[in-house]
Amino acid sequence: NIGMNHDYLAYYWDKENGKTDISTHEGVKSTSRAMNSSIVSENLSMYERLSYNRIFGKNYVDVGATFYLNRAFNQSETDFERYMFFVWNADWAYDGRYAVELSAQYTGTDTFAKGSRFGFFPSMGLSWTVSNESFMKDIEWVNNLKIRASYGETGNDQILNSDGNADYYPYQTLYGLGYNNGGEAGAYFFTIANPDLKWETQVSTDFGIEFGLFDKLTGTIEYFRKDSKDLLFDVSQPTSAGVSSIVKNIGKVSNSGVEIDLNYDILKNKDWSLSVGANATFVKNKLVELPEEMKENGYISGTKKWMEGKSMYEFWLRQWGGVDPATGDGLWIPDTEQYTADNAAYAKTLVTVDGKTYTNDYTYAKYDWSGASTPDVFGGFNFNVGYKDLTLAATFSYQLGGKVLDYGYQGMMGTQEYGYAQSPDLSKAWQKPGDITDVPRIDATSTHHTNVSQGSSTRWLTSSDYLNLRSVSLAYSLPKAWLKALGGIKSTRLNLTAENLFMIKARQGLNPQANFTGLVYNEYMPARTITIGLNVGF
């Protein structure tokens, strides 16, 4: 078989009529009326696919090639982007036992300078279905056994500017006019060129085993690793540089772990059925390599600090120490390496509580590693129970070991804004000498700022562990004997489904599922829904 697909699309965006096929655009002419319009943006894309596949004997072969070209132009913002790729693939399978998949992608983009615009990204997959071998025929308790491995590379050229929009020209110096000095014309440089930029590359490898045993147990155990090298990031620059940041390829990150998925049929007979399942993913993130200028002191990225050997999701925060029982001041662990008692201003802030020295001024608080936002393990489990025509099923999800910086809670513990919701935990605030609490006295003095403006301290760091009842359903199928009396109806099934009935977590209102960065603002909780349904088949 030989197949060929051809797709060509071109359109422009007309201010008056919206998206229009460019082949019908004739300037100001129109078959129905005269108009005066302008092209705001234009997009041109082309897709070609050629494939060949054949079965001969016990062999199956599939080879193909794909070409894609896209050009986008925004006249109002003078943004122009070109993107193209060639993909070759060759697949071979033999007798349901062996399979090989090969592919390679050659991709080009004008996001980078001419010498770095094209990248080559190969991939390969191998599998061996051991259970289909002749020497496995007499091993009846093995229903399925498959070993697979893969290697693949992908490229990333996506870069966002400070406004969160796509940056099409990071390798060029760009400037804006109109920044005059009195009567003299002036220009302002928005970005500084980096002609050495190149593709960010993700290298993925995995090795897995799929199995089915005793007609009851099925599962998968897989080891995976994903290395991202030549990461594209906005790197902060000193004020003397004239720009706040420059896009660079700055290092290598590794994500590796193990994923386990198991399902077991406990009971299955004429009337009853019972099965359970569970999956777990263990993942570790590590910064393998940073540029020379960052190796010694690392790089501060918001609430994280990047250091070789550490996770890029490791919090780097000022250390909260609690509340002074005598005064109600908020306390922090002092940075004794940067400040000494010879500093009179610093010395005045020192407080001793239970033999330990603290500072009541946030300015002198110590920065330190404070745990990672990535969980040690996450996954889910489920069960299904059936009795005759009645079934009950439930699915849970969970996460263990990570942390979140709860900005939403921090905002609700502040008192400096009017008309904002506040946390009931404010009722636990210190009120008189001797009170033991973790909420300082309610004020916002210029000296201490005891309960506000400390969003980057460990005071707001919270466990991201949770257990969520994601869904539960109860279903009943009417017996076939009943349906015969109705005539013409082959099946009827009534079901009741509820989603997100409850979540066990560290704090009410917290959504620990938000993201892996560990920064939680005013996140909405997953909606709790209840659905009743009736399915009828004729």
N, C-alpha and C positions, 0 to 999 in steps of 0.2 A: 504494500500500500504506500502510495506517495500522496501526501497532502500539502497544500500550500495556502496559507492565509495571508490576505493583504488588507491592510486598513490604513486609510489616509484621512486625516481630519484637520481642517483648518477653520478657524473662526475668529471673529473680532468682536469686541464689546462696543455696542453702539449706545450712546448716552440716552437716546430716545426709545430705541426698540429692544435694548438688551442684547443677549447673545445671538449672533447671526452667522450663518454659514458664509465664509468669505467668498465662496464662488458666486454668490448671488449679489454681492456688494458692487454697486456701480457708482460710487461717489454720491452725488446728490440726486441721482435718478431713482425713480421708484415706479413700479407698474401701477400703483394706486394713487399716489400723491407725491407732490414735491416735498422735499425735506432738506434740512440743513443739519448735518450731524458730523461728529468727529470720532475717530477711532481712539479709544482710551487704552485698550490693551488688545494684544494679539497673541494667539497660541497656535502653534503648528506642531502636529505630531504625526509620526509615521511608524507603523508596525508591520514587520514581515516575519513569517514563520514557515519554514520548510521542514517536513518530517518524513521519515521512512520507517516502517516497521514490518516485520515478517516473522512467521513461525515456520520453522523447518525441523522436523523430527521433535526432539525434546528441547530444542533451543528456541528462545524468543529474543529478538533483537529490535531495538528501537533507537534510532539516531535522528538528530535534528539540529537545526540552527535557527536562531532568532536574531533579528535586528530591530532596534528601536531608536527613534530619534525624536527629540522634543525641543522646541524653541519657544520661549515665552518672552514677550516684550510688553512692558508697561510704560506707555508714553507719558503719563502724567507724573511718574516718579523716575523715569529714565532708567528703569531696571531691565536688564537683558540677561537671559539665562539660556544656555544650550546644554543639553544632556543627551548622551547616546550610549548604547551598549550593544555588544555582540555576545551571544551565548551559544555555546556548543554543548551538546549532551550525547552520551552514548550509554545505553542500558542493555544488559545481557542477563538472562535468567536461564537456568538449566534444570529441567525435570523437577521443579518445585523444591530443589535442595540448595542451589547456589544462585546468588544474585550479585551483580556488580553494577554500580551506577557511577558514571564519570561525567563531570561537567566543568566548564571553564567560562568565565565571564571577563570580557575586556571592556572596561567602562571609561568613558571620558566626560569631563565636565569643565566648563570655563570658570569654575569657582577658584581654580588654582592657576598659577602662571604656566606658560606654554610648556616648559620642561617637565611639569609634574601633573599634567591634566589627565593622563591615562593610567589606569591601574589594572592589574591582572589578578583575578581571584578564582583559583581552582577549588574543586571539591570532589570528594570520593566517598562512596558508601559500599560496604561489603556485608553480606549476610550468609549464614549457613544454617539451614533447617536440619538439625541433627536428627530429629525424630523421624524424618523421612528416609533416613539411610537404612539399608537392608539389615545391618547389624543391630538395629533397634527394634525390629519387628517382634522379638520374643520378650521384650521388656514392656509388659502390658500396663504397668502402673505409671509409665511416662506417656502422657497424652500429647504433649507438645514440648519441644526444646529447640530454641532458636538462639543463635549467637550472632550479634551484629556489631559493627563498628563503623564510624564515619569520621571524616575530616573535611572541614570546609572553611573558606575564607570569604568574607564580605567586606565591602568598603563603605565608608561614610564620608560625605562631603558637606553635611548640613551644619551650618554655623549660624547662630543667632546673634544679632547685635544687641546693644543695651536696651532697646525697646522691645525685644522679644521677636523681632521680625527677621526674615531670612537675610543674611549678609552675602551679597553676590560678589563682592569685590574685596575680600580680605587681603589679597596680595598687592593691592594698589593703595597709594596714599590718596585720600579724598579730602576735599576742602569745601567750605562754603563761603560765599561772598556776602557782602553787606555788613561785615564787622569793621566799620570804619573807625579811624582814630581822628576825631574831629572832622576836618575837611579832607583828610587823606583816606584814599581807598584802602580797605583792609580785607584780608582773607583769614579764615580760621580752619586749621587742620582738624578734621573729625577723626580720621584714622591714619595710622602710620603703616606704610607698606611692609609686608613680610613675604617676599618672593620665594622663600624657601618652604612655604606651606605645601603639604602633600596629603594624600589620602590617609584617613584614619582607618585602620584595618582590624577587623575582629576575626580571630582564629578560633574555631570551635572544634573540639574533639569529644567523642563519647564512645563508650563501650558498654554494651548492655546484653542481658540475658532475659529471654522470655520463656516462661515455662507453664505447663499444666500437668498436675500430678493427681493420681488416684481418682480421677473424674470429679474432684472436689476443689482442689486448690489451683488457682491461676495467679500469675503475677509477673512483675518485671522488676529487675534490679539494674540500675544504670549509674555508671560513673560519668560525669561530664566535666568539662573544663572549657572556659571561654577566656581567651587572652585578647585584650584590646591594646593595641600599640599605636604610637604616634597620635595620642589623643588630641583632639581639637578643642582648645579652651581659650577663653579670654583671660590672659595673665595680667594682673595688676602691675602698673608702672608707677615710678616715683613722680612727684609733681613736676620735677624738672623736665620730664619727657614731653610734657605738653598735652598728653592724652592720658586717660585713666587706665586704659588697658590695650594690649596688642594680642591678636590671635596667634597662637603658637601650637606646634606639635610638642607636647610636653612630657610624655612618658608612656608607661605600660602598666596596665591593671589586669589582675587575674581573678576570675570567679570560678571556683571549683566546688564540687560536692557530689553527693549521692542522692538518688531518687529511688524510693521503694514504693511499689504499688502491689497490694495483695488482696485477693478476693477468695472467700471460702464458702462453699455450700454446706452448711451444717446438717440440714435435714431436707429431704425431698421425697415425698410419697404421694399417694392418691389425694389426700386431703390437706396435708401440711407442707409448707416450705419455709425455710429459714436460711438466710445468707447474710454475711457481714463482709465489709470491705474497709480498707484503710490505706492511706498513702502518706508519705512523709518525705520532705525534701530538706537535706542538710547542706547548707551552702556557706562558703567562706570567701570573703573579698580581701584582696591584698594588693597594695601598691608595690609593684615589682621594681619599677625604675622611674626616676625623676631626672630632669635636666641638672647639669652640674651646679648651676647657681642655686638650686633648691635642695641639694642633697644634705647639706649640713643643718640648716635651720628649718627646712620644710617650707610649706606654703599654706597660708591661712585662706580658707575658702568658706566665708560666712561663719557658721558655727562649727565647722570641721577644720582639722589640720591634717594636711597630707605629708606623710613621711614614709620613706621606703620601709617596707616590712609591716606597716600598719594598714588598717582598712581605710579606704577613702570616705567611709561613712562613720568614722570614729569622731565622737564629739570632743571639742576642745573648748572648755567653758570655765568661767570663774566658779570657784568652789564655795558653795553655801555651807555655813557652819551652824545655823540654827538661830535661836532667839536668846538674848541675855535676860535671865529671870529677874535681874535687879532693875533693869531700865526699860525692857521691851525693845531694845535696839535689835535690828537685824544684824547677824554676825557672819563674817566670811573668814575663810582660812587665808592668812596673809602671805604675800609673796616675799618670803624672807631672802630670796636670792637677789631680787631687784631693790628691795628697801631694807634699811638697817635702822637701829634705834638712834643713830646719829641724825637721822632726818626728823626734825622736831615735829613737823606736821604729821608725819606718819606715826611717830611715837604717841601722840595724843589720842590716836584712834585705837590703840591696843587695849584689849580687855582679856582678863584671865577668868575662865569659867571651868570649874572642876579640874584645875591643874593644866588646862590647855589654853594657849594664847590665840586670840582672834582679833580681827579688826572690825570696827563698826562702820567702816567707810568702804563702799563698793570699789572705789578707785584703786585701793591697795590690795584687792582680792587676787588670789593666785589663779592663773590659768593652768589647767591640767587635763590629762586624758580622762574621759568620763563615760566610757562605754560606747558601743556602736548602735546605730539605728537598725541595722539588719538583724533579723531574728536568727537564733541558732537552728531552729527547725520550724517548719510550717507545713500544713497539710490539711487532711480531713479524714473523716470516717463515716460509715453509713451502715444501716441495717435494713433488711426487707423481711417482713413476716407475712405469710399468706395462709389463709384457712378457707378452703373451697373457693368461693367467689369473692372473698373479702381479703384485701391486702392493705398493709400498713408499712410505710417507708419513711425514713428520716435521714437527713444528711447534716453533718456537723463540720465546721471548719475551725482551725485553731492556729495559734502562733505562740512560740515560747522563746524567750531570751533577748529580745530587742528592747530599745528604749525610744521614747518620743519626747520632744521638747514641746510642751503643751502651751503654746502662745494664747490659745483661747482661754484657758484657765488663768493664765497670768493677767490677761486683760480684765477678767471678772474679779480678780483680787485687788484691783486698783481702785482708788477713790478720787482720782484727779479729774475724772470726766463726769459731766452731768447727763442724765438721761440714759445711762448704759446699765445693762443688767449686771448684778453683782452676785458673787458666790455666797451661799450660806456659810461657808467656811470662815467668812469674816467675823462671824459671831464667836469664833474661837480666839480672836485676837487678844494679845496681852493687855491687861487692864491695871494691874497693881503689882508691886514688888512681891516676888515669890511665885508668880504664876508660871507654870510649866506648860509651854505650848510651842507649836512650830509656826505660828502666825504672829509677826511682830505687831507692835502697837500701831494703830491706824493714824498715820499722819504722812505728810510728804514734805518734810522740811528740806531745806537746801543742804543741810549737813549730812543727813543719813539716807533719805529716800527709802524708808524701811520696807515698803511693800509695793512700790511701783518702779517701772523703768529697769527692771532686772531680768529682762527676757532672755539674756544669754548666760544666766547662772544655772547651776545644778538644782536650784530651788524648784525649778519648773520641769525638771527631768523626771519622767514617769515611765513605769514599765509598760511595754506594748503587748504583753501577754493577753490573750483573749480566747474564749471559747464561744462560738456562735452556732445557734441552731439555725442553720441556713434555710432548711425547708423540711416540712413534714406533710405527708399526704395520706389520706384514707380513701380507698376506692372500693366500690362494690359493683360487680357485674351481675345483672339479673340472670337467673338460671335459664337455660335454653328451653326447658319445659314450659316456663311462663311465657316465653316469647312466641311459642307456637300458637298460643291462644290469641295473640295479637295479630298475627298474620302479616307477612311482608317485612317484618323487622328481624334482622339477623343477629344484632347485638345491641345491648344497651349498657352503658357504664356510667355510674354516678361517682363523682370524685369531689373531695374537699381538700384544698391545698392551702397551707399557711407558710409564709416566708418571713425569716428574721423575727421569730417570736421572742427571742431573748439573746443577750450577749453578756457573758461574765467578763469583766475587765477591771482595770485599776480605778477608774473614776467615771461617775455618771456623766454622760454627755460627750465623753471622749470617743473618737473613732480611730482606734489604733490601726485600722486597715488602710488608712489614707494613702501612704506612700512610703518607699524605702528611705527617703531622705530624713525621716524622723521629725519633720517640722509640721506641727498640727496647728492650724488656725481655727476658724469657725467652720469646721467640717460638718456636713449633714450626715446623720446616721443613715444606714440603709433603710429604705421604707419597709414598714411592716404591712404586709398585704395578706388578705384572706380571699380565696377564690373558690367558688362553687361552680362545677361544670357538669354537663350532661352530654355524653357522646352516643349517638344513635346511628347504627349502620343498617342500610337497607339492601 
